[in-house]
Amino acid sequence: MSSHGAPIPMTSTACGPLTGVAEVPGDKSISHRSLILGAMAVGETTINGLLEGQDVLDTAKAMRAFGAEVTDHGGGSWSVQGVGVGGFAEPENVIDCGNSGTGVRLIMGAMATSPITATFTGDASLNGRPMARITDPLALFGCQSVGRKGGRLPMTLVGAADPVPVRYEVPVPSAQVKSAVLLAGLNTPGQTVVIEAEATRDHTERMLAGFGAEVTVEQTDAGRVITLTGQPELKPQHIDVPRDPSSAAFPVCAALIVPGSDVLVPGIGLNPTRAGVFTTLREMGADLTYENECEEGGEPVADLRARFSPNLKGIEVPPERAASMIDEYPVLSVVAAFAEGQTVMRGVKELRVKESDRIDAMATGLRGNGIEVEDGPDWWIVTGRGHGEVPGGATCASHLDHRIAMSFMILGMASQKPVQLDDGGPIATSFPIFEPLMQQLGAQVTRNAG
């Protein structure tokens, strides 16, 4: 079943050229953080362009449960009346984070150093994902947690009454882990230090500074060292959320593989810790250009123009780039299926513990559609068949994973036979307008008759 209702089977059929403007929703990472930091500020934070997907709406509900006043003014305009650092109230009921790993992990960090107790749950996918990577560092602050076997949800956290500052070296590249520790450090006296050997998306550091926290970032031999001085008074902000590069990847990749396509995707956030997929696509020979480059709210932004690229070549994606494009590997593997030669993706074990095992999910679906895929614990290789040579014809499983679902719908737009999906419901968690947006461009994505 989908995360919020009955399954929605879908079909994607080869189409004519995709053309027009694809106005994708706001950035999911920044939307989550806007709500959480707004709730921890003193006063009213206003947000324009908030992603109104289910993941972010669940975070908004959670912030209300912790005592913040969160108001939807319509049209992506929201406001948050914050309660201040350390001001969270104890929720009366269980916090349901739906499908959102980002939401639950960041919220856990934000409440971990307040003397309150909260219980978290989610859908079947989220309840199967590991939380020890978050609860282990939070325990160093003094936060206690009790969950299901293997450190899985449902889980109850008892926040630290007298938190102590932490110096933590992140064991695997994870913006969620880093961010949870930094958010816990907000209500902790002294300095909390996070060290990451590989840089991950840095929205949390940027936004903390924007809200008035004292945070420094230093590049050392050990990696990026982020130091946060605890117990600041965060100042409310006005935030214009840039459009999500992870969502932009879907119309961009579709345009690259559908003959005759020319699609403009405006106002995309191109934070260098997030834009690795676009660099990779250009290395593969994609006709992908940046237009109207500027900066908004401390984040680089540009319009992306993607045109059909019939001569894509397989490449070896540098492993050190993985953190900057971890969510885009599923749709990259679809583009790789239409390239000539092998696309090699290494250093991607994080894909095994996302909303689904994304390597296994994509490998299984691609093989069913006639593509050769090899995979291992932290790598996979897609052998492309070239333009027009992907058979298609299979029914693929989404595994309650929005990015898997959308990736297979992109595959069907250029394969010889239609590609079917068992459940497109999870798409609403991050890209609720995916179907009408792609249809407006000319795609034939339909819901199957019940």
C-alpha atoms as one frame of an Amber mdcrd trajectory, in Angstrom:
protein
   0.000   0.000   0.000   0.984   3.594  -0.411   1.990   5.525   2.668  -1.353
   7.300   3.014  -4.004   5.135   1.364  -4.817   2.412  -1.136  -2.273   1.619
  -3.868  -2.391   3.774  -7.012  -1.197   1.673  -9.992   0.205   3.791 -12.811
   1.433   3.400 -16.391   3.979   5.438 -18.349   3.972   5.159 -22.154   6.438
   6.427 -24.755   5.505   9.955 -25.769   6.308  12.722 -28.203   8.688  15.565
 -27.359   8.495  17.017 -23.860   8.353  20.794 -24.141   7.570  23.768 -21.948
   8.320  25.058 -18.471   8.438  22.678 -15.502   7.842  24.592 -12.293   8.805
  22.008  -9.694   7.905  22.383  -6.008  10.028  23.936  -3.276  13.119  22.249
  -1.881  12.180  19.497   0.556  15.320  19.776   2.682  14.948  23.533   3.127
  11.187  23.236   3.742  11.694  20.808   6.644  14.388  22.991   8.183  12.374
  26.195   7.740   9.546  24.768   9.835  11.798  23.304  12.531  14.081  26.328
  12.932  11.066  28.631  12.724   9.552  26.696  15.624  12.793  27.128  17.621
  13.031  30.876  16.963  11.392  33.599  19.052   8.728  35.375  16.988   7.162
  34.823  13.575   9.028  33.222  10.688   7.388  33.564   7.271   7.978  31.080
   4.478   7.171  31.399   0.766   7.317  28.466  -1.630   7.114  25.754   1.031
   6.905  22.272  -0.459   3.407  21.082   0.397   4.172  17.396  -0.033   3.082
  14.955   2.650   6.561  14.678   4.208   6.712  18.411   4.926   3.067  18.594
   6.012   3.846  15.889   8.582   6.713  18.022   9.902   4.344  21.005  10.152
   1.932  18.890  12.219   4.809  17.786  14.437   5.872  21.376  15.115   2.288
  22.173  16.164   2.398  19.183  18.508   5.534  20.623  20.144   3.771  23.937
  20.770   4.585  26.133  17.766   1.795  27.930  15.925   2.069  26.892  12.276
  -0.317  28.530   9.799  -0.977  27.765   6.136  -1.910  31.016   4.372  -2.399
  29.332   0.977  -0.320  29.286  -2.180   2.805  27.967  -0.472   2.837  30.849
   2.040   3.211  29.761   5.659   4.084  31.286   9.008   5.551  29.793  12.174
   5.212  31.443  15.573   8.193  29.957  17.359   8.574  28.939  20.997  12.339
  29.540  21.231  15.274  27.199  21.787  14.369  24.879  24.670  10.716  25.935
  24.487   9.182  22.771  23.054   6.113  21.492  24.913   5.599  17.776  25.461
   3.332  16.378  22.731   0.003  14.938  23.863  -0.015  12.236  21.195   2.324
  10.102  19.101   4.205  12.028  16.392   3.492  10.392  13.017   6.178  11.343
  10.477   4.638   9.324   7.645   7.300   8.441   5.092   9.862  11.071   6.040
  13.273   9.974   7.261  14.474  13.572   7.144  11.518  14.796   9.179  11.729
  12.241  11.970  15.503  12.412  12.343  15.683  16.209  12.421  12.754  16.454
  14.843  14.366  13.881  17.128  17.501  16.022  17.203  15.551  19.211  17.874
  13.742  17.751  20.919  16.560  15.562  22.283  17.990  18.200  24.645  14.686
  19.389  26.126  13.286  17.663  29.257  10.270  16.212  27.454   9.196  12.806
  26.183   7.910  12.082  22.676   6.984   8.933  20.777   7.571   8.729  17.020
   6.111   6.449  14.374   5.667   6.390  10.602   4.446   4.298   7.703   5.677
   0.770   6.996   8.683   2.082   5.062   9.816   4.545   7.731   9.236   2.050
  10.535  11.648  -0.293   8.787  14.492   2.226   8.579  17.358   2.294  11.101
  17.287   5.045  13.732  20.337   4.036  15.781  22.503   6.270  13.596  20.518
   9.158  15.161  19.811   7.873  18.660  23.440   6.835  19.294  24.848  10.378
  18.991  21.797  11.847  20.745  22.523   9.532  23.687  25.864  11.319  24.107
  23.897  14.474  24.988  21.959  12.502  27.625  18.862  11.643  25.551  17.366
   8.205  26.162  15.493   6.162  23.557  13.481   2.948  23.482  12.337   1.445
  20.210  11.726  -1.797  18.370  14.434  -4.363  17.769  17.218  -2.987  15.593
  16.563   0.582  16.733  13.417   0.992  14.642  10.198   2.946  15.030   7.869
   3.232  16.857  10.322   4.781  19.305  10.098   6.909  22.423  12.725   9.563
  23.208  13.232  11.049  26.667  15.048  14.335  26.205  18.080  15.239  28.308
  17.240  17.459  31.296  20.885  18.533  31.646  22.443  18.048  28.202  26.203
  18.044  27.789  27.971  19.269  24.629  29.226  16.655  22.214  32.109  16.285
  19.788  30.910  13.811  17.173  32.545  12.372  14.092  29.851  11.275  11.646
  30.634   7.626  10.721  28.897   7.705   7.316  28.152  10.690   5.060  24.687
  11.751   6.231  23.208  15.228   6.345  20.413  13.854   8.512  22.801  12.649
  11.219  24.860  15.838  11.108  21.755  17.979  11.279  20.213  16.040  14.160
  23.366  16.519  16.229  23.533  20.242  15.425  19.855  20.739  16.288  20.396
  18.921  19.588  23.350  21.230  20.213  21.104  24.285  20.052  19.725  23.693
  23.564  23.049  22.487  24.978  25.454  24.778  26.867  28.934  25.150  25.391
  30.066  24.108  21.950  28.820  21.132  19.978  31.243  19.969  17.284  30.436
  17.770  14.287  33.165  16.386  12.038  32.322  14.914   8.642  34.988  13.282
   6.502  32.901  13.859   3.355  30.869  17.025   2.861  27.093  16.517   2.814
  24.322  19.010   2.010  24.928  22.058   4.177  21.478  23.640   4.418  21.426
  23.219   8.205  24.680  25.152   8.735  23.605  27.910   6.349  20.157  28.240
   7.879  21.401  28.139  11.480  23.643  31.083  10.674  20.738  32.847   8.972
  18.614  32.438  12.111  21.374  34.005  14.196  23.172  31.013  15.675  26.944
  31.159  16.133  28.197  28.442  13.811  31.581  28.075  12.129  32.767  25.683
   9.433  36.437  24.837   9.023  38.053  22.548   6.485  40.784  20.462   8.133
  42.769  17.318   7.403  40.092  15.393   9.320  37.319  16.848   7.162  34.703
  19.581   7.677  34.565  20.663  11.308  31.299  22.405  12.239  31.191  24.157
  15.617  27.915  25.409  17.105  27.666  27.547  20.228  24.621  26.425  22.167
  21.653  28.249  23.660  21.348  31.147  21.227  18.151  33.115  20.750  17.209
  32.326  17.186  15.757  35.270  15.308  12.715  34.770  13.067  13.335  34.952
   9.331  11.586  35.415   6.008  12.481  32.438   3.825  11.957  32.081   0.082
  12.362  28.361  -0.549  14.218  27.620  -3.818  12.840  24.880  -6.041  14.015
  21.374  -5.257  16.982  20.050  -7.316  15.995  16.472  -6.471  12.536  17.038
  -7.962  14.025  18.964 -10.905  16.064  15.882 -11.794  12.927  14.067 -13.015
  11.777  16.453 -15.785  15.439  17.124 -16.643  16.229  13.429 -17.069  13.007
  12.819 -18.975  13.882  15.586 -21.453  17.332  14.081 -22.029  15.944  10.689
 -23.128  12.703  11.618 -24.986  13.393  12.589 -28.641  12.830  16.228 -29.553
  12.444  17.451 -25.977  13.312  20.957 -24.765  12.327  21.695 -21.152  13.094
  24.704 -18.956  13.093  24.119 -15.170  13.278  27.548 -13.502  14.606  28.680
 -10.133  16.428  25.517  -9.069  18.641  25.556  -5.988  22.176  24.629  -7.056
  23.875  24.387  -3.689  27.146  22.589  -4.510  26.391  19.959  -1.856  23.217
  19.053  -3.788  23.939  19.524  -7.507  26.168  16.536  -8.260  23.653  14.867
 -10.552  23.659  17.781 -13.009  27.460  17.717 -13.182  27.290  13.956 -13.796
  24.674  14.271 -16.547  26.799  16.848 -18.373  29.813  14.524 -18.127  27.653
  11.855 -19.809  27.056  14.223 -22.719  23.722  15.719 -21.680  22.600  18.929
 -23.370  21.969  20.639 -20.031  22.673  24.327 -19.471  22.325  26.823 -16.612
  20.599  30.132 -17.324  19.914  33.242 -15.202  22.314  32.233 -12.451  21.903
  34.239  -9.221  21.820  33.882  -5.438  18.729  33.791  -3.230  18.879  33.573
   0.552  22.509  32.518   0.497  21.839  29.682  -1.963  22.942  29.631  -5.647
  19.948  29.380  -7.992  19.590  28.998 -11.782  17.157  27.970 -14.510  17.981
  24.578 -16.029  17.402  23.925 -19.719  17.459  20.261 -20.755  17.259  19.084
 -24.356  17.103  15.615 -25.890  20.587  14.086 -25.887  20.807  11.057 -28.208
  24.519  10.385 -27.706  24.774   9.856 -23.955  27.786   7.853 -22.776  28.195
   5.745 -19.666  30.780   7.038 -17.178  32.247   6.163 -13.793  30.666   8.516
 -11.272  33.320   9.684  -8.766  32.523   8.081  -5.375  33.297  11.361  -3.603
  30.361  12.918  -5.461  27.854  10.482  -3.936  26.824  12.678  -0.999  25.890
  15.541  -3.335  23.506  13.412  -5.405  22.508  10.478  -3.193  18.771  10.911
  -3.888  19.270  11.182  -7.644  20.964   7.821  -8.304  17.652   6.066  -9.080
  16.737   8.448 -11.913  20.383   8.633 -13.021  20.252   4.859 -13.484  17.297
   5.379 -15.843  19.330   7.810 -17.958  22.198   5.303 -17.846  19.908   2.699
 -19.415  19.633   4.935 -22.516  23.384   5.693 -22.658  26.030   3.747 -24.549
  28.245   1.615 -22.329  28.479   1.187 -18.590  27.641   3.714 -15.898  29.483
   2.753 -12.719  28.227   4.041  -9.357  30.362   3.349  -6.272  30.414   4.501
  -2.658  26.621   4.437  -2.483  25.835   2.089   0.430  23.587   4.819   1.853
  21.119   3.889  -0.914  20.536   0.577   0.835  18.920   2.293   3.871  16.761
   4.962   2.240  12.936   4.741   1.988  13.707   1.402   0.357  16.847  -0.483
  -0.620  17.135   1.748  -3.675  19.906  -0.249  -5.325  17.888  -3.463  -5.143
  14.630  -1.767  -6.115  16.089  -0.104  -9.212  18.233  -3.094 -10.206  15.221
  -5.416 -10.054  12.983  -3.055 -12.029  15.595  -2.241 -14.645  16.364  -5.925
 -15.205  12.643  -6.577 -15.647  12.642  -3.944 -18.383  15.550  -5.500 -20.258
  18.541  -3.660 -18.774  21.656  -5.409 -17.521  22.538  -4.398 -13.946  25.252
  -5.655 -11.621  25.260  -4.676  -7.960  27.117  -5.130  -4.688  26.971  -3.803
  -1.116  27.972  -0.235  -2.043  28.067  -0.178  -5.844  26.070  -0.890  -8.964
  26.706  -0.851 -12.694  24.092  -0.201 -15.381  24.950  -1.301 -18.918  23.106
   1.042 -21.243  21.471  -0.045 -24.486  21.519   3.359 -26.180  18.777   5.616
 -27.484  15.571   3.816 -28.425  16.801   0.382 -27.401  15.265  -0.068 -23.927
  12.556  -2.770 -24.155  10.384  -1.792 -21.168   7.140  -3.709 -20.658   7.499
  -4.685 -17.002   5.504  -3.875 -13.882   7.805  -2.373 -11.255   7.468  -2.166
  -7.465   7.770   1.237  -5.803   8.502  -0.226  -2.329   6.716   2.792  -0.760
   9.504   4.971  -2.183   8.627   8.174  -4.044  11.907   8.383  -5.967  11.708
   4.772  -7.126   8.148   5.346  -8.311   8.978   8.494 -10.297  12.132   6.958
 -11.769  10.203   4.081 -13.339   7.629   6.511 -14.726  10.502   8.385 -16.426
  11.779   5.063 -17.833   8.444   4.398 -19.523   8.498   7.737 -21.360  11.232
   6.523 -23.726  11.061   2.700 -23.617   9.643   0.536 -26.408   6.769  -0.807
 -24.308   4.862   0.891 -21.465   6.238   0.588 -17.945   3.760  -0.055 -15.152
   4.049   0.729 -11.452   2.337  -1.115  -8.625   1.811   2.014  -6.520   2.392
   5.669  -7.349   0.886   6.890  -4.088   4.244   7.617  -2.406   5.017  10.262
  -5.071   2.870  12.700  -3.062   5.400  12.715  -0.227   7.842  14.922  -2.157
   6.364  15.859  -5.569   2.566  16.081  -5.305   2.217  17.749  -8.737   4.414
  15.226 -10.575   1.618  13.770 -12.726   0.010  17.011 -13.971   3.394  18.675
 -14.444   4.754  15.835 -16.589   1.460  15.560 -18.486   1.569  19.294 -19.231
   5.010  18.792 -20.782   3.590  16.026 -22.987   4.195  12.851 -20.985   1.685
  10.007 -21.006   1.569   9.110 -17.318  -1.793   7.723 -16.282  -3.432   6.109
 -13.312  -4.701   2.627 -14.090  -8.458   2.108 -13.945  -9.483   0.348 -10.760
